[in-house]
Amino acid sequence: MKNECVAVVGWILGIEGALGLIGIKWLDGDLGLIHLLFTPDTWVYVVLVVIGVGVAVGHEAARKRGRVRG
């Protein structure tokens, strides 16, 4: 169960970063929930996308290799 939570948190971070980038670049303002806590720069959203998708994809690959139960 704990390992599945890691993948879910990774996807959530990636989606939040993607929403923020879309909002800054093509719409009038930030999207997602991160901007409600503080006003992040564009590079923060890029880092969120990279870390979030990296964690999620890494977890899925490890699960398929059999290293993670779930």
C-alpha positions in Angstrom: 0.0 0.0 0.0 2.8 2.4 0.9 4.5 1.8 -2.4 1.4 2.5 -4.4 1.1 5.8 -2.5 4.5 6.8 -3.9 3.4 6.3 -7.4 0.2 8.3 -6.8 2.1 11.2 -5.2 4.4 11.2 -8.2 1.6 11.4 -10.7 -0.1 14.2 -8.6 3.2 16.2 -8.6 3.6 15.7 -12.3 0.0 16.8 -13.0 0.3 19.8 -10.8 3.5 20.9 -12.5 1.9 20.4 -16.0 -1.1 22.4 -15.0 1.0 25.2 -13.7 3.1 25.3 -16.9 0.0 25.3 -19.1 -1.5 28.0 -17.1 1.5 30.3 -17.1 2.4 29.7 -20.8 -1.0 29.6 -22.6 -3.6 30.9 -20.2 -4.0 34.0 -18.0 -2.7 32.5 -14.8 -1.6 29.5 -12.8 -3.7 26.3 -12.7 -3.7 23.6 -10.1 -3.4 24.0 -6.3 0.2 24.9 -5.7 -0.3 28.6 -6.5 -2.8 28.8 -3.7 0.1 28.2 -1.2 2.7 30.4 -2.7 3.6 32.0 -6.1 6.0 29.7 -7.8 8.2 30.6 -10.8 8.1 28.7 -14.0 11.2 26.6 -13.1 9.4 25.2 -10.0 6.7 23.8 -12.3 9.3 22.3 -14.6 10.9 20.6 -11.6 7.6 19.3 -10.4 6.9 17.7 -13.7 10.3 16.1 -13.9 10.3 14.8 -10.4 6.7 13.7 -10.4 6.8 11.8 -13.7 10.3 10.4 -12.8 9.0 9.0 -9.5 5.8 7.6 -11.0 7.5 6.0 -14.0 10.4 4.7 -11.9 7.9 3.1 -9.5 5.9 1.5 -12.4 9.1 0.1 -14.0 10.3 -1.3 -10.6 6.8 -2.9 -10.1 7.0 -4.6 -13.5 10.5 -5.9 -12.7 9.1 -7.4 -9.6 11.1 -5.3 -7.1 8.0 -3.7 -5.6 5.0 -5.7 -4.4 1.6 -4.3 -5.2 
